[in-house]
Amino acid sequence: MVKLSLVIPYFETYELTEMLLKELTIQQTDELEVIVIDDGCDEKRLDKFKNFNIIHQENKGTAKTRNLGIDLAKGEYVGFIDCDDQITMDYAETLLNAIDTYGTDIINFNWYDMTQHIEVRKPDNYAMWKAIYKKETMPHFMEGLVYGHEDVPFQGEIEEGIRSGKYTITYLDKLLYLYNSNRVGSLLWKKIHRED
């Protein structure tokens, strides 16, 4: 039975994504599903990861790609990993154990900024990858927004749900995610530097 589905939208970061998928291969169990959605790159080298669900599509943008991942997910929970980020060696094991132990709608954890060299504890940023979400209660992403803003309404709905008691949440004081902030050439980097 799949407990956790991880959705990875892919766009032009093969070397970093290969590192990520190799680590996930080591952590692979029957309870973990990995969905990689190639958003318009036609990156056939990804197909060598036979244990994962590799999907190639025309470019549709981050929000639509994540929503497709949610819809395809077979797991009780859904998590997201950006294709240029990395995870710790105990990422999957820790989260699978937390699902068994807590079973809350949201399971939140610490992340590390690889550019700033700081660990962010009890994260309150808008990044969706700081947590995993119970599929039956989680929202979808709002489509059609400018890049970098699709996380805001998603997390806004999550936070309002927590305040109102709609969602239950568990915080793990555990570093699990490695954020490759402001990577040269990333979409966010190009936006900051006004490059196309």
KOLFIKOL-547964 format. One record per atom (N, C-alpha, C): atom name; x negated, y, z; residue in three letters; chain; residue number from 1. Coordinates in steps of 0.1 Angstrom, whole numbers, plus 5000, padded with zeros to 4 digits. Layout:
N
CA;X;Y;Z;ALA;A;NUM
...
This chain:
196
N;4992;4988;5000;MET;A;1
CA;5000;5000;5000;MET;A;1
C;4991;5013;5000;MET;A;1
N;4994;5022;4991;VAL;A;2
CA;4987;5034;4990;VAL;A;2
C;4992;5044;5001;VAL;A;2
N;4982;5048;5010;LYS;A;3
CA;4986;5058;5020;LYS;A;3
C;4983;5072;5016;LYS;A;3
N;4972;5074;5008;LEU;A;4
CA;4967;5087;5005;LEU;A;4
C;4963;5088;4990;LEU;A;4
N;4969;5097;4983;SER;A;5
CA;4966;5100;4969;SER;A;5
C;4958;5113;4969;SER;A;5
N;4947;5113;4962;LEU;A;6
CA;4939;5125;4960;LEU;A;6
C;4940;5130;4946;LEU;A;6
N;4943;5143;4944;VAL;A;7
CA;4945;5149;4931;VAL;A;7
C;4933;5158;4928;VAL;A;7
N;4927;5155;4917;ILE;A;8
CA;4915;5163;4913;ILE;A;8
C;4917;5169;4899;ILE;A;8
N;4921;5182;4898;PRO;A;9
CA;4921;5188;4885;PRO;A;9
C;4907;5190;4880;PRO;A;9
N;4905;5186;4868;TYR;A;10
CA;4891;5187;4862;TYR;A;10
C;4890;5197;4851;TYR;A;10
N;4879;5206;4852;PHE;A;11
CA;4877;5215;4841;PHE;A;11
C;4862;5219;4840;PHE;A;11
N;4855;5213;4831;GLU;A;12
CA;4841;5217;4827;GLU;A;12
C;4831;5217;4839;GLU;A;12
N;4831;5207;4847;THR;A;13
CA;4821;5206;4858;THR;A;13
C;4816;5191;4859;THR;A;13
N;4812;5185;4848;TYR;A;14
CA;4810;5171;4848;TYR;A;14
C;4800;5166;4858;TYR;A;14
N;4788;5173;4859;GLU;A;15
CA;4778;5168;4869;GLU;A;15
C;4783;5168;4883;GLU;A;15
N;4790;5179;4887;LEU;A;16
CA;4795;5180;4901;LEU;A;16
C;4806;5170;4903;LEU;A;16
N;4815;5169;4893;THR;A;17
CA;4826;5159;4894;THR;A;17
C;4821;5145;4895;THR;A;17
N;4811;5142;4887;GLU;A;18
CA;4805;5128;4888;GLU;A;18
C;4800;5125;4901;GLU;A;18
N;4793;5135;4908;MET;A;19
CA;4788;5133;4922;MET;A;19
C;4800;5130;4931;MET;A;19
N;4811;5138;4930;LEU;A;20
CA;4822;5136;4938;LEU;A;20
C;4829;5122;4936;LEU;A;20
N;4830;5118;4923;LEU;A;21
CA;4837;5105;4921;LEU;A;21
C;4828;5094;4925;LEU;A;21
N;4815;5095;4924;LYS;A;22
CA;4806;5084;4929;LYS;A;22
C;4808;5083;4944;LYS;A;22
N;4809;5094;4951;GLU;A;23
CA;4812;5093;4966;GLU;A;23
C;4825;5087;4969;GLU;A;23
N;4836;5091;4961;LEU;A;24
CA;4849;5085;4963;LEU;A;24
C;4849;5070;4959;LEU;A;24
N;4841;5066;4950;THR;A;25
CA;4839;5052;4947;THR;A;25
C;4835;5044;4959;THR;A;25
N;4825;5049;4966;ILE;A;26
CA;4820;5043;4978;ILE;A;26
C;4831;5042;4989;ILE;A;26
N;4839;5052;4989;GLN;A;27
CA;4850;5052;5000;GLN;A;27
C;4863;5046;4995;GLN;A;27
N;4863;5040;4983;GLN;A;28
CA;4876;5035;4978;GLN;A;28
C;4881;5023;4986;GLN;A;28
N;4894;5023;4989;THR;A;29
CA;4901;5012;4995;THR;A;29
C;4914;5010;4988;THR;A;29
N;4921;5000;4991;ASP;A;30
CA;4935;4998;4985;ASP;A;30
C;4945;5008;4990;ASP;A;30
N;4941;5015;5001;GLU;A;31
CA;4950;5025;5006;GLU;A;31
C;4948;5039;5000;GLU;A;31
N;4938;5040;4992;LEU;A;32
CA;4934;5053;4986;LEU;A;32
C;4935;5053;4971;LEU;A;32
N;4943;5063;4966;GLU;A;33
CA;4944;5065;4951;GLU;A;33
C;4938;5078;4947;GLU;A;33
N;4930;5077;4936;VAL;A;34
CA;4924;5089;4931;VAL;A;34
C;4929;5092;4917;VAL;A;34
N;4935;5104;4916;ILE;A;35
CA;4940;5109;4903;ILE;A;35
C;4932;5121;4898;ILE;A;35
N;4925;5119;4887;VAL;A;36
CA;4917;5129;4881;VAL;A;36
C;4924;5134;4868;VAL;A;36
N;4928;5147;4867;ILE;A;37
CA;4935;5152;4856;ILE;A;37
C;4926;5161;4848;ILE;A;37
N;4921;5157;4837;ASP;A;38
CA;4913;5165;4828;ASP;A;38
C;4922;5175;4821;ASP;A;38
N;4920;5188;4824;ASP;A;39
CA;4929;5198;4820;ASP;A;39
C;4924;5205;4807;ASP;A;39
N;4924;5197;4796;GLY;A;40
CA;4920;5203;4783;GLY;A;40
C;4906;5202;4779;GLY;A;40
N;4897;5195;4786;CYS;A;41
CA;4883;5194;4782;CYS;A;41
C;4881;5181;4773;CYS;A;41
N;4890;5171;4774;ASP;A;42
CA;4888;5159;4767;ASP;A;42
C;4874;5152;4771;ASP;A;42
N;4872;5152;4784;GLU;A;43
CA;4859;5147;4789;GLU;A;43
C;4860;5132;4791;GLU;A;43
N;4856;5125;4780;LYS;A;44
CA;4857;5110;4780;LYS;A;44
C;4847;5103;4790;LYS;A;44
N;4837;5110;4794;ARG;A;45
CA;4827;5104;4803;ARG;A;45
C;4834;5101;4816;ARG;A;45
N;4845;5107;4820;LEU;A;46
CA;4852;5104;4832;LEU;A;46
C;4858;5090;4832;LEU;A;46
N;4861;5085;4820;ASP;A;47
CA;4867;5072;4818;ASP;A;47
C;4859;5061;4824;ASP;A;47
N;4847;5063;4827;LYS;A;48
CA;4839;5052;4832;LYS;A;48
C;4843;5048;4847;LYS;A;48
N;4850;5058;4853;PHE;A;49
CA;4854;5055;4867;PHE;A;49
C;4867;5047;4866;PHE;A;49
N;4866;5034;4864;LYS;A;50
CA;4877;5025;4861;LYS;A;50
C;4887;5024;4872;LYS;A;50
N;4882;5025;4885;ASN;A;51
CA;4891;5024;4896;ASN;A;51
C;4901;5035;4899;ASN;A;51
N;4899;5046;4891;PHE;A;52
CA;4906;5058;4893;PHE;A;52
C;4916;5060;4882;PHE;A;52
N;4927;5068;4884;ASN;A;53
CA;4936;5071;4874;ASN;A;53
C;4931;5084;4867;ASN;A;53
N;4925;5082;4855;ILE;A;54
CA;4920;5094;4847;ILE;A;54
C;4930;5098;4837;ILE;A;54
N;4935;5110;4837;ILE;A;55
CA;4945;5115;4828;ILE;A;55
C;4939;5126;4819;ILE;A;55
N;4940;5126;4806;HIS;A;56
CA;4936;5136;4797;HIS;A;56
C;4948;5144;4792;HIS;A;56
N;4948;5157;4793;GLN;A;57
CA;4960;5165;4788;GLN;A;57
C;4955;5177;4782;GLN;A;57
N;4964;5184;4774;GLU;A;58
CA;4961;5197;4769;GLU;A;58
C;4960;5207;4781;GLU;A;58
N;4953;5218;4779;ASN;A;59
CA;4951;5227;4790;ASN;A;59
C;4965;5233;4795;ASN;A;59
N;4968;5231;4807;LYS;A;60
CA;4981;5236;4813;LYS;A;60
C;4979;5245;4825;LYS;A;60
N;4966;5246;4830;GLY;A;61
CA;4964;5254;4841;GLY;A;61
C;4965;5246;4854;GLY;A;61
N;4959;5252;4865;THR;A;62
CA;4957;5246;4878;THR;A;62
C;4971;5242;4884;THR;A;62
N;4980;5251;4884;ALA;A;63
CA;4993;5248;4891;ALA;A;63
C;5000;5236;4885;ALA;A;63
N;5002;5237;4872;LYS;A;64
CA;5009;5226;4865;LYS;A;64
C;5001;5213;4867;LYS;A;64
N;4988;5213;4866;THR;A;65
CA;4980;5201;4868;THR;A;65
C;4982;5195;4882;THR;A;65
N;4982;5204;4892;ARG;A;66
CA;4984;5199;4906;ARG;A;66
C;4998;5193;4907;ARG;A;66
N;5008;5200;4902;ASN;A;67
CA;5021;5195;4902;ASN;A;67
C;5023;5181;4896;ASN;A;67
N;5016;5179;4884;LEU;A;68
CA;5016;5166;4878;LEU;A;68
C;5010;5156;4887;LEU;A;68
N;4999;5159;4894;GLY;A;69
CA;4993;5150;4903;GLY;A;69
C;5003;5146;4915;GLY;A;69
N;5010;5156;4920;ILE;A;70
CA;5020;5153;4931;ILE;A;70
C;5030;5144;4926;ILE;A;70
N;5035;5146;4914;ASP;A;71
CA;5046;5138;4908;ASP;A;71
C;5041;5123;4906;ASP;A;71
N;5029;5122;4902;LEU;A;72
CA;5023;5109;4899;LEU;A;72
C;5019;5101;4911;LEU;A;72
N;5016;5108;4922;ALA;A;73
CA;5010;5102;4934;ALA;A;73
C;5019;5091;4939;ALA;A;73
N;5013;5080;4943;LYS;A;74
CA;5020;5068;4949;LYS;A;74
C;5018;5068;4964;LYS;A;74
N;5009;5076;4969;GLY;A;75
CA;5006;5076;4983;GLY;A;75
C;5017;5083;4992;GLY;A;75
N;5017;5079;5004;GLU;A;76
CA;5026;5086;5014;GLU;A;76
C;5021;5100;5016;GLU;A;76
N;5008;5103;5015;TYR;A;77
CA;5003;5116;5016;TYR;A;77
C;4995;5120;5003;TYR;A;77
N;4994;5133;5001;VAL;A;78
CA;4987;5138;4989;VAL;A;78
C;4977;5149;4994;VAL;A;78
N;4965;5147;4989;GLY;A;79
CA;4954;5157;4992;GLY;A;79
C;4949;5162;4979;GLY;A;79
N;4942;5173;4979;PHE;A;80
CA;4936;5179;4967;PHE;A;80
C;4921;5182;4969;PHE;A;80
N;4913;5179;4959;ILE;A;81
CA;4899;5182;4959;ILE;A;81
C;4896;5190;4946;ILE;A;81
N;4890;5202;4947;ASP;A;82
CA;4885;5209;4935;ASP;A;82
C;4874;5201;4929;ASP;A;82
N;4873;5201;4915;CYS;A;83
CA;4864;5193;4908;CYS;A;83
C;4849;5197;4910;CYS;A;83
N;4846;5209;4915;ASP;A;84
CA;4832;5213;4918;ASP;A;84
C;4829;5212;4932;ASP;A;84
N;4837;5207;4941;ASP;A;85
CA;4835;5206;4955;ASP;A;85
C;4830;5192;4958;ASP;A;85
N;4827;5189;4971;GLN;A;86
CA;4823;5176;4976;GLN;A;86
C;4830;5173;4989;GLN;A;86
N;4828;5161;4993;ILE;A;87
CA;4834;5156;5006;ILE;A;87
C;4824;5149;5014;ILE;A;87
N;4827;5148;5027;THR;A;88
CA;4817;5141;5036;THR;A;88
C;4819;5125;5034;THR;A;88
N;4809;5118;5039;MET;A;89
CA;4809;5103;5038;MET;A;89
C;4820;5096;5045;MET;A;89
N;4827;5103;5055;ASP;A;90
CA;4838;5097;5062;ASP;A;90
C;4851;5104;5059;ASP;A;90
N;4852;5111;5048;TYR;A;91
CA;4864;5118;5045;TYR;A;91
C;4876;5109;5044;TYR;A;91
N;4875;5099;5035;ALA;A;92
CA;4887;5090;5033;ALA;A;92
C;4890;5082;5046;ALA;A;92
N;4880;5076;5052;GLU;A;93
CA;4883;5068;5064;GLU;A;93
C;4889;5076;5075;GLU;A;93
N;4884;5088;5077;THR;A;94
CA;4890;5097;5088;THR;A;94
C;4904;5101;5085;THR;A;94
N;4907;5104;5073;LEU;A;95
CA;4921;5108;5069;LEU;A;95
C;4931;5096;5070;LEU;A;95
N;4926;5084;5065;LEU;A;96
CA;4935;5073;5065;LEU;A;96
C;4938;5069;5080;LEU;A;96
N;4928;5070;5089;ASN;A;97
CA;4930;5067;5103;ASN;A;97
C;4940;5077;5109;ASN;A;97
N;4938;5090;5105;ALA;A;98
CA;4947;5101;5110;ALA;A;98
C;4961;5098;5106;ALA;A;98
N;4963;5094;5094;ILE;A;99
CA;4977;5091;5089;ILE;A;99
C;4983;5080;5098;ILE;A;99
N;4976;5070;5101;ASP;A;100
CA;4981;5059;5110;ASP;A;100
C;4983;5065;5124;ASP;A;100
N;4975;5073;5129;THR;A;101
CA;4975;5078;5143;THR;A;101
C;4986;5088;5145;THR;A;101
N;4987;5098;5136;TYR;A;102
CA;4996;5109;5138;TYR;A;102
C;5009;5109;5130;TYR;A;102
N;5008;5107;5117;GLY;A;103
CA;5019;5107;5109;GLY;A;103
C;5027;5120;5107;GLY;A;103
N;5020;5131;5110;THR;A;104
CA;5027;5144;5109;THR;A;104
C;5028;5148;5094;THR;A;104
N;5035;5159;5091;ASP;A;105
CA;5037;5163;5078;ASP;A;105
C;5024;5169;5072;ASP;A;105
N;5016;5175;5080;ILE;A;106
CA;5003;5181;5075;ILE;A;106
C;4992;5176;5085;ILE;A;106
N;4981;5173;5079;ILE;A;107
CA;4969;5170;5087;ILE;A;107
C;4958;5179;5082;ILE;A;107
N;4954;5188;5091;ASN;A;108
CA;4944;5198;5088;ASN;A;108
C;4930;5195;5093;ASN;A;108
N;4920;5200;5086;PHE;A;109
CA;4906;5196;5091;PHE;A;109
C;4897;5208;5087;PHE;A;109
N;4884;5207;5092;ASN;A;110
CA;4874;5217;5090;ASN;A;110
C;4868;5215;5076;ASN;A;110
N;4862;5227;5071;TRP;A;111
CA;4854;5226;5059;TRP;A;111
C;4842;5235;5060;TRP;A;111
N;4832;5232;5051;TYR;A;112
CA;4819;5238;5051;TYR;A;112
C;4817;5246;5039;TYR;A;112
N;4813;5259;5040;ASP;A;113
CA;4810;5268;5028;ASP;A;113
C;4796;5266;5025;ASP;A;113
N;4793;5260;5013;MET;A;114
CA;4779;5256;5009;MET;A;114
C;4771;5268;5005;MET;A;114
N;4778;5280;5002;THR;A;115
CA;4771;5292;4999;THR;A;115
C;4768;5300;5011;THR;A;115
N;4778;5302;5020;GLN;A;116
CA;4776;5309;5032;GLN;A;116
C;4769;5301;5043;GLN;A;116
N;4769;5288;5042;HIS;A;117
CA;4763;5279;5052;HIS;A;117
C;4770;5281;5065;HIS;A;117
N;4783;5280;5065;ILE;A;118
CA;4791;5281;5077;ILE;A;118
C;4802;5271;5077;ILE;A;118
N;4805;5265;5089;GLU;A;119
CA;4816;5256;5090;GLU;A;119
C;4828;5264;5095;GLU;A;119
N;4839;5262;5088;VAL;A;120
CA;4852;5269;5091;VAL;A;120
C;4861;5259;5099;VAL;A;120
N;4863;5263;5112;ARG;A;121
CA;4871;5254;5120;ARG;A;121
C;4885;5261;5122;ARG;A;121
N;4895;5252;5124;LYS;A;122
CA;4909;5256;5124;LYS;A;122
C;4912;5266;5112;LYS;A;122
N;4910;5261;5100;PRO;A;123
CA;4910;5270;5089;PRO;A;123
C;4924;5276;5086;PRO;A;123
N;4925;5289;5083;ASP;A;124
CA;4938;5295;5080;ASP;A;124
C;4937;5302;5067;ASP;A;124
N;4928;5298;5058;ASN;A;125
CA;4927;5304;5045;ASN;A;125
C;4938;5297;5036;ASN;A;125
N;4940;5302;5024;TYR;A;126
CA;4950;5297;5015;TYR;A;126
C;4947;5285;5007;TYR;A;126
N;4935;5280;5008;ALA;A;127
CA;4930;5268;5000;ALA;A;127
C;4938;5256;5004;ALA;A;127
N;4944;5249;4994;MET;A;128
CA;4953;5238;4997;MET;A;128
C;4944;5225;5001;MET;A;128
N;4931;5225;4998;TRP;A;129
CA;4923;5214;5001;TRP;A;129
C;4919;5212;5015;TRP;A;129
N;4923;5221;5024;LYS;A;130
CA;4919;5221;5038;LYS;A;130
C;4928;5211;5046;LYS;A;130
N;4937;5204;5039;ALA;A;131
CA;4947;5196;5046;ALA;A;131
C;4952;5185;5036;ALA;A;131
N;4958;5175;5042;ILE;A;132
CA;4966;5166;5034;ILE;A;132
C;4981;5167;5038;ILE;A;132
N;4990;5164;5029;TYR;A;133
CA;5004;5167;5031;TYR;A;133
C;5013;5154;5028;TYR;A;133
N;5023;5152;5036;LYS;A;134
CA;5032;5142;5034;LYS;A;134
C;5040;5145;5022;LYS;A;134
N;5040;5135;5012;LYS;A;135
CA;5045;5138;4999;LYS;A;135
C;5060;5141;4999;LYS;A;135
N;5068;5134;5008;GLU;A;136
CA;5082;5136;5008;GLU;A;136
C;5087;5150;5013;GLU;A;136
N;5078;5157;5020;THR;A;137
CA;5082;5170;5025;THR;A;137
C;5074;5182;5019;THR;A;137
N;5063;5179;5012;MET;A;138
CA;5055;5190;5007;MET;A;138
C;5061;5198;4995;MET;A;138
N;5058;5211;4994;PRO;A;139
CA;5063;5218;4982;PRO;A;139
C;5054;5216;4970;PRO;A;139
N;5059;5221;4959;HIS;A;140
CA;5051;5221;4946;HIS;A;140
C;5045;5235;4945;HIS;A;140
N;5036;5236;4935;PHE;A;141
CA;5029;5249;4933;PHE;A;141
C;5038;5257;4923;PHE;A;141
N;5038;5270;4926;MET;A;142
CA;5045;5280;4917;MET;A;142
C;5036;5281;4904;MET;A;142
N;5043;5278;4893;GLU;A;143
CA;5036;5279;4880;GLU;A;143
C;5037;5293;4874;GLU;A;143
N;5027;5296;4865;GLY;A;144
CA;5027;5309;4857;GLY;A;144
C;5021;5320;4864;GLY;A;144
N;5014;5318;4876;LEU;A;145
CA;5007;5329;4883;LEU;A;145
C;4993;5330;4877;LEU;A;145
N;4987;5342;4880;VAL;A;146
CA;4973;5344;4876;VAL;A;146
C;4964;5335;4884;VAL;A;146
N;4953;5330;4877;TYR;A;147
CA;4944;5321;4884;TYR;A;147
C;4939;5326;4897;TYR;A;147
N;4939;5317;4907;GLY;A;148
CA;4935;5321;4921;GLY;A;148
C;4946;5325;4930;GLY;A;148
N;4958;5327;4924;HIS;A;149
CA;4970;5331;4932;HIS;A;149
C;4980;5320;4934;HIS;A;149
N;4978;5308;4928;GLU;A;150
CA;4988;5297;4929;GLU;A;150
C;4988;5291;4943;GLU;A;150
N;4977;5293;4950;ASP;A;151
CA;4977;5287;4964;ASP;A;151
C;4985;5295;4974;ASP;A;151
N;4987;5308;4971;VAL;A;152
CA;4993;5317;4981;VAL;A;152
C;5008;5313;4984;VAL;A;152
N;5016;5312;4974;PRO;A;153
CA;5030;5308;4977;PRO;A;153
C;5031;5294;4983;PRO;A;153
N;5022;5285;4978;PHE;A;154
CA;5022;5272;4984;PHE;A;154
C;5019;5272;4999;PHE;A;154
N;5009;5279;5003;GLN;A;155
CA;5005;5280;5017;GLN;A;155
C;5015;5288;5025;GLN;A;155
N;5021;5298;5018;GLY;A;156
CA;5031;5306;5025;GLY;A;156
C;5043;5298;5029;GLY;A;156
N;5047;5289;5020;GLU;A;157
CA;5058;5280;5023;GLU;A;157
C;5054;5270;5034;GLU;A;157
N;5042;5265;5034;ILE;A;158
CA;5037;5256;5044;ILE;A;158
C;5037;5263;5058;ILE;A;158
N;5032;5275;5058;GLU;A;159
CA;5031;5283;5071;GLU;A;159
C;5044;5286;5076;GLU;A;159
N;5053;5290;5068;GLU;A;160
CA;5067;5293;5072;GLU;A;160
C;5074;5281;5077;GLU;A;160
N;5071;5269;5071;GLY;A;161
CA;5077;5257;5075;GLY;A;161
C;5071;5252;5089;GLY;A;161
N;5059;5255;5092;ILE;A;162
CA;5053;5252;5105;ILE;A;162
C;5059;5261;5115;ILE;A;162
N;5060;5274;5112;ARG;A;163
CA;5066;5284;5122;ARG;A;163
C;5081;5280;5125;ARG;A;163
N;5088;5276;5115;SER;A;164
CA;5102;5273;5117;SER;A;164
C;5105;5259;5123;SER;A;164
N;5095;5251;5124;GLY;A;165
CA;5096;5237;5129;GLY;A;165
C;5100;5227;5118;GLY;A;165
N;5100;5231;5105;LYS;A;166
CA;5103;5222;5094;LYS;A;166
C;5092;5212;5092;LYS;A;166
N;5080;5217;5094;TYR;A;167
CA;5068;5208;5092;TYR;A;167
C;5061;5206;5106;TYR;A;167
N;5057;5194;5108;THR;A;168
CA;5048;5191;5120;THR;A;168
C;5033;5190;5115;THR;A;168
N;5024;5194;5123;ILE;A;169
CA;5010;5195;5119;ILE;A;169
C;5001;5190;5129;ILE;A;169
N;4990;5183;5125;THR;A;170
CA;4979;5179;5133;THR;A;170
C;4966;5185;5129;THR;A;170
N;4959;5190;5138;TYR;A;171
CA;4945;5196;5135;TYR;A;171
C;4935;5186;5139;TYR;A;171
N;4926;5182;5130;LEU;A;172
CA;4914;5174;5133;LEU;A;172
C;4902;5183;5134;LEU;A;172
N;4896;5183;5145;ASP;A;173
CA;4884;5191;5147;ASP;A;173
C;4872;5183;5141;ASP;A;173
N;4872;5182;5128;LYS;A;174
CA;4863;5173;5121;LYS;A;174
C;4860;5179;5107;LYS;A;174
N;4847;5180;5104;LEU;A;175
CA;4842;5185;5091;LEU;A;175
C;4844;5174;5080;LEU;A;175
N;4852;5177;5070;LEU;A;176
CA;4854;5167;5060;LEU;A;176
C;4852;5172;5046;LEU;A;176
N;4853;5185;5044;TYR;A;177
CA;4853;5191;5030;TYR;A;177
C;4841;5201;5028;TYR;A;177
N;4835;5200;5017;LEU;A;178
CA;4823;5208;5014;LEU;A;178
C;4827;5217;5002;LEU;A;178
N;4829;5230;5005;TYR;A;179
CA;4834;5240;4995;TYR;A;179
C;4822;5246;4987;TYR;A;179
N;4822;5245;4974;ASN;A;180
CA;4811;5251;4966;ASN;A;180
C;4816;5265;4962;ASN;A;180
N;4815;5274;4972;SER;A;181
CA;4821;5288;4970;SER;A;181
C;4812;5296;4960;SER;A;181
N;4819;5303;4952;ASN;A;182
CA;4813;5313;4942;ASN;A;182
C;4802;5306;4934;ASN;A;182
N;4805;5294;4929;ARG;A;183
CA;4796;5287;4920;ARG;A;183
C;4794;5294;4907;ARG;A;183
N;4782;5297;4903;VAL;A;184
CA;4779;5304;4891;VAL;A;184
C;4786;5297;4879;VAL;A;184
N;4794;5304;4872;GLY;A;185
CA;4801;5298;4860;GLY;A;185
C;4815;5293;4863;GLY;A;185
N;4819;5293;4876;SER;A;186
CA;4832;5289;4879;SER;A;186
C;4842;5299;4875;SER;A;186
N;4855;5295;4874;LEU;A;187
CA;4865;5305;4870;LEU;A;187
C;4866;5317;4880;LEU;A;187
N;4865;5314;4893;LEU;A;188
CA;4865;5325;4903;LEU;A;188
C;4853;5334;4901;LEU;A;188
N;4841;5328;4899;TRP;A;189
CA;4829;5336;4896;TRP;A;189
C;4830;5345;4884;TRP;A;189
N;4836;5339;4873;LYS;A;190
CA;4838;5347;4861;LYS;A;190
C;4848;5359;4864;LYS;A;190
N;4858;5356;4872;LYS;A;191
CA;4868;5367;4876;LYS;A;191
C;4861;5378;4884;LYS;A;191
N;4853;5374;4893;ILE;A;192
CA;4845;5384;4901;ILE;A;192
C;4836;5392;4893;ILE;A;192
N;4829;5385;4883;HIS;A;193
CA;4819;5392;4875;HIS;A;193
C;4825;5397;4862;HIS;A;193
N;4838;5396;4860;ARG;A;194
CA;4845;5401;4849;ARG;A;194
C;4840;5395;4836;ARG;A;194
N;4838;5382;4836;GLU;A;195
CA;4833;5375;4824;GLU;A;195
C;4844;5366;4819;GLU;A;195
N;4845;5364;4806;ASP;A;196
CA;4855;5355;4801;ASP;A;196
C;4848;5341;4797;ASP;A;196
